[in-house]
Amino acid sequence: MIPAIRGTHDILPAEVERWQRVESVSRRLFERYGYAEVRTPIIEREELFAKGTGETTDIVQKEMYAFTDKGGERITLRPEATPSLVRAFVEHNLEQAMATAKLYLFGPMFRYERPQKGRYRQFHQLDVEVFGVSDPAVDAEVIDLAWALVTELGIPGPELVINSVGCPVCRPAFGEALVASLGSDVSRLCADCQRRAATNPLRIFDCKVPEDQALIDALPHSVDYLCEACRVHFASVERHLDMYGIPYRVSHRLVRGLDYYTRTTFEILGTNLGAQNALLGGGRYDGLMKDLGGPDRVGIGFAAGLERLVLALPETAGRQVGPPDVFVTAIGEPARDVAFQLVRELRQAAIRADIDYEGRSVRAQMKRADRLAAPLVVIIGDEELSRGQVRVKDMRSGDQVDVARTEIVAFLRGRAAAANK
Ligand code: HAM
């Protein structure tokens, strides 16, 4: 058998119920907070992410599934959704169509990373974005939504971490402060960090090399270099979070691995997830839309990895498709036709019905009904049929009763409703 590609995974019946739970809880929540769903293509032009996510990010430099298509265009499988949503917002002039531009998206993303627990090459995100609102109250609302999501899912021990990475006014001075603080120590950092120090010093915080961490921990904090406007903004975000009683920790290391962030950045970390413990992450990106050639509109949002939310869900048994309400068996050919018709009628009447397709012996059919744990079995035999009847067996009590063929759907609907109560 040809195996699946490394870093991809199938979502099997045993776990799909947990996925559906995450999806339905999030959808309900997004709609309560006023978000509308958007679905964008999985393939986009490579330059959307080169420009949007950022040329100096690991995602663009190392992880993109990019290729030249048969028409000679550079295409990439999206590594994240934010640039796609910005593109769709501008391309379809959603600003005109929506009172407040609040969008959400579910879908697969692709990054050529080293696979491990919670980290895949094809993974799934839920992503929310708000466009055009710069008030810090909306930063707090987006963080509140992220917090509500993990708490409504019952994920134990979430930790909210926030930071402010400033704006184009104060960022350059902070970058200089980072380089100045490192001084000649820069040559002791890994090759990636030496490159980062020259091109985009903020990216040094993305470094995962263990030997570099002591030096990086001692670097200056972006919150100490904020301009007045960014300082006031961040203080207001904190004030709102305090007002809502949402606990958080400010971390100077939280610069996030994408280039577009300005001001607020945040992540919610989970426990028991190993090294890949970020359940979700996001922040404000006030220059992105303009940088991509759109109008000068600010934005803020976050994305969560669905795999990680599913992993972090509390341990309640994942339910597969439940047993049928009724299993229909048939003895002889004419009875089989009636059985197939009956199964169809039952399903149309919203009753979960199943049947044996292989025309096996009655014994084998009953065995299958037993394996499926069907509480009721309909037995259709030539003798009953000639009387216009079918037999219903209660598998728990063993009781049997003959019911008119014309009455059977109503009879079973009543029994199934009583059993499902
Ligand atoms: P990100 O931090 O790159 O941000 O990804 C967000 C979340 O996606 C992570 O916290 C993690 O749960 C999940 N994730 C990322 N990479 C993988 C992977 N290889 N395997 C499994 N899960 C993964 C963004 O993507 C931004 N677009 C978020 C955002 C929206 N910022 C503003 N708006």
Boltz pocket constraint, residues with backbone or C-beta under 6 A from the ligand:
constraints:
  - pocket:
      binder: B
      contacts: [[A, 79], [A, 80], [A, 81], [A, 82], [A, 111], [A, 113], [A, 118], [A, 119], [A, 120], [A, 121], [A, 122], [A, 123], [A, 124], [A, 125], [A, 127], [A, 128], [A, 129], [A, 258], [A, 278], [A, 279], [A, 280], [A, 281], [A, 282], [A, 283], [A, 284], [A, 300], [A, 301], [A, 302], [A, 303], [A, 304], [A, 305], [A, 306], [A, 307], [A, 308]]
      max_distance: 6.0
